[in-house]
């Protein structure tokens, strides 16, 4: 530790940041109708691409949030973190469009919320 930092800590004068970053959170919840799933393994396979693509993104969290044991429906939620609500809205638009193209299940309901 440098002498200057020790001196600041001893005096209780910690540097202040001039700008604060306010994170924004967007939540996209999709309710899917599934056909032909005979077991939970088949149901999970339908959503493998969703978890594989967006589950590794540092600004997103992806999880099945309801209907865990049901074979004919699924509810998935994607939470996005960003610096502005406009960027989050654009990101969620992109994700929703890609899900409609890649996931082999009908979307019954979409709910969005920006916090």
N, C-alpha and C positions, 0 to 999 in steps of 0.2 A: 504494500500500500504506500502511496506517495505521501510525502510530508504535507503537501497542500490539502489532500483529502483528509488526512488525520486531523489537521487543524480545523477544517470545516465541520467534521463530525464532532469534535470536541466542543466547538462553539455552538453547535446546534444549527448552524446555517447550512441547510441543504439547498442545492440549486433548484430553482423552480423552472418548469417548462413554460414557455411563453404561449404555446397553443395546446389546447386539450383536444384529444380525438374522441369523439362520441361515436361509439359503434352503433350500427343499426342492424336489426335482425329481421329477416323475412322468413315466413313460414308458409310452405306450400303443402297442402294435404290433399291427396288424391284417393278417391274411393273407386276401386276396380271391381268389375264383374268378371268372373272366371268361368270358363266352360271346359269340361273334360278333364279336370284334375281329379285323379283317383285317390291320391294320397298327398300328405304334406310335402313330400319330396318333389312331386310334380309341381306343386304350387310354388315352392321356393325356386325351382328351375325357371319359371316364368319371369321372376324378378332378379335373376342372377346378373343380367347386364346392368340393371339399375344400380345395384350395389357395387359392381365392379367399376363402373364408370365414375360415379359421383361419390362413392364411399371413400375414395382416396384423395379427394380434393380437400385442400387445407381450409377452405372457406365454407365447407358444407358438412352437414351431418345428415345421414340417411338412415331411416329406421322404419320397420313395420310397426305401426302404433295401435292397431286394432284388428279384430277378426283373425287372431292368430291361429285358431283351430278350425276355422271355417274353410271349406274346400271350394266354395262358389264365389267368395269375395275376399278382398284384401284392402286394407287401408295403410297407405305409406305416407310418411311425412318427411319433407326435406327442409332443413333449416339452413339459411344462408346468412353469413355475417359479412358486413361491408361498411364502407365509410359514408355512404349516402343511400337514401331510400331509392333514388333513381337508379343507381347501379344495381341494387338488389332486385328491383323490379325487372330490369333488363336481363339479369342473370336467371331469374325464375322463369321469365318468358322463354328463354333459350332452353332451359331444362325441360319445361313443360312440352315444348314442341318436339324435342328429341325423344321424350318418353312416349308421346303419341306415335312416333314413327317406329320405335324399337321394341316396345313392350307389347306382347301379344295378349292384350286384355282390354276390354272395353272400359273406358273411363265414365263412371256414372256421375261423379260429383267432384268439383275442384273448389277448394277453399284457400284463400290467400289472406295473409295478415302481415302488415309491416309494423314492427314495434320500434 
